[in-house]
Amino acid sequence: MAVDIAFIAVNYNTRALVEELIRFFAACELPFRHCLVVVDNSSTDGSREMLEQAQGGGLVYIQANENLGYGRGMNRGMEAVASRYACVMNTDLILNREALVALWEFFESHPEAGVASPVIRGSDGRMQGFLCLPGLLSLYSPMLSKIKSKLWKLRVAKARAPLRVPGVLGAFFMVRRSCFDAPLFDEDFFFYYEDTELAHRYWEQGVPCYVLPQVSIIHTGGQSTSAAGGKLFQRSRRIYIEKCYGAPHTAWLATLDRARLRMKYYKYRILSCFVKSGKIQRKYEYYARLVQSDD
């Protein structure tokens, strides 16, 4: 199947969200040829049966028969379809026609652009931290990272025209496929940081990346992560740092990260003794499991 834009999502037990995406694309008239590609990572929530029945027309269904993770799943989806552009997206999104058409028109009129994204907002309407801002100092200083993120958010909020940015993260973005070698994502990452590594790579290569400030979509995700997810996050972070900054910084930052986790553990341990709060108790238990798993 040859299309202009392939919208690619990786599913793992998010059947209801995928059904919403299928309904959106079935009802939305778009001025370009497109398809929705769903790679299912061996879900057990009925996704397989639902996708088998729904496939065809504009829906391409790929059953991985195992949990490939995010990046490998995305690569599998991109291999399945020939397209000029590919849209990498999570399943927990609320899309709109205006944003998709704006992206299409931007790429068509800006042949130098390699990556573009609308503004990503949460369910509360606030702008999410969807920009990737590479820099070694930011890894050593979370405070500096937060300041850079806030300053860039202000720039995006004030912009009235497409704004070039260092990079965007993986909830939703579009790429010009001719700008990238296959596979798109580094498959050493199972989950977390695969989008950060990609953004770092195209930033180093000078591939132009833009945000379209006049349009936005809703990302309903960002919920709390389990201790197992937190451990996987830390592992992926170390892989990213070693690939992009080298082994010495990986070792030093791993030591700092362990110290930061312990500080948070002791903070919530003390707070839980004096403040009766379910939120504080959950955070204490979360960091306790992370610290134990790191010993």
HELIX and SHEET records of a PDB file:
HELIX    1   1 ARG A   15  ALA A   27  1                                  13    
HELIX    2   2 SER A   47  ALA A   54  1                                   8    
HELIX    3   3 TYR A   70  ALA A   80  1                                  11    
HELIX    4   4 ARG A   97  SER A  109  1                                  13    
HELIX    5   5 LEU A  136  TYR A  140  1                                   5    
HELIX    6   6 PRO A  142  LYS A  158  1                                  17    
HELIX    7   7 ARG A  177  CYS A  179  5                                   3    
HELIX    8   8 GLU A  194  GLN A  205  1                                  12    
HELIX    9   9 ALA A  227  TYR A  245  1                                  19    
HELIX   10  10 ALA A  247  PHE A  274  1                                  28    
HELIX   11  11 GLY A  278  ASP A  294  1                                  17    
SHEET    1   A 8 LEU A  59  GLN A  63  0                                        
SHEET    2   A 8 HIS A  34  ASP A  40  1                                        
SHEET    3   A 8 ALA A   2  ASN A  11  1                                        
SHEET    4   A 8 ALA A  82  MET A  89  1                                        
SHEET    5   A 8 PHE A 172  ARG A 176 -1                                        
SHEET    6   A 8 VAL A 115  ARG A 121 -1                                        
SHEET    7   A 8 CYS A 209  HIS A 219  1                                        
SHEET    8   A 8 LEU A  93  ILE A  94 -1                                        
SHEET    1   B 8 LEU A  59  GLN A  63  0                                        
SHEET    2   B 8 HIS A  34  ASP A  40  1                                        
SHEET    3   B 8 ALA A   2  ASN A  11  1                                        
SHEET    4   B 8 ALA A  82  MET A  89  1                                        
SHEET    5   B 8 PHE A 172  ARG A 176 -1                                        
SHEET    6   B 8 VAL A 115  ARG A 121 -1                                        
SHEET    7   B 8 CYS A 209  HIS A 219  1                                        
SHEET    8   B 8 LEU A 163  ARG A 164 -1                                        
END                                                                             
